[in-house]
Structures are given as structure tokens and as C-alpha cells.
Amino acid sequence: MLSYMISNPVGGMSGISSADARMIAEDSSKAIELRLQSLELACAAMWTILKDKHGYTDELLVEAITEVDGRDGKVDGKISRAERICPHCNRKVLTRNPNKCSWCGGALHPLGL
Ligand SMILES: [Zn+2]
């Protein structure tokens, strides 16, 4: 969307200039970056508490990250949002990693297989 707005300055989505579109994109990017920095800080603080107060280790964190990453069938540094279909009722599964279908109650494989 933003690339469209930037590459189509005249008569774009709302008739805004390419300079305005660029400024909007930069503002949006800065807001996302600030939010990401806040989340990184919160994660680092929580991890410090878990290590210092509860004895967890970096190795345990890496194991947990790898396990969660692999839940979608591949360890690739991303959590897949691929749509799953219940094998019992053929409806779309409503949550990412449920143990049972919200529609029919049928058991679901934890890896989505
Ligand atoms: Zn179902």
C-alpha cells in the first residue's frame, strides 16, 4: 500500500503528493521502530528477571524458541499463520495451536499435521 502511494504520486489513493506519502511512511516506520524497541526492552528485562531470580539459562531459552518456531512444521525463525482445516468437520481452525477444534471438539495434532 505504501509503496503504491509513493510510486503513484498523482491521483493516488487520496490524491496526496509523493512527498506527503513519503512523510506518512516515515512516520509510520518510526512508530513501528519505537514500539519494537519498547518490546525488545521489555523482553530483555523479563529475561533478566527469569535468569537472575529463577535460574533459567540462555540454553533453555534457545530450546524454547526452537520448539515454538517448529510448531508450524519448520524451524525458520517465523511463526507461520497458515490456515488449518479441521480433519473432522472441515472447518477453518480458529486458533493457531489448539488441542481441539472449536467447532466440533475433535482432537487436533499439536503440529497441525
Ligand atoms: Zn472440527
Residues whose N, C-alpha, C, O or C-beta is under 5 A from the ligand:
A	BS01	ZN	C86 H88 C89 C101 W103 C104 G105 G106
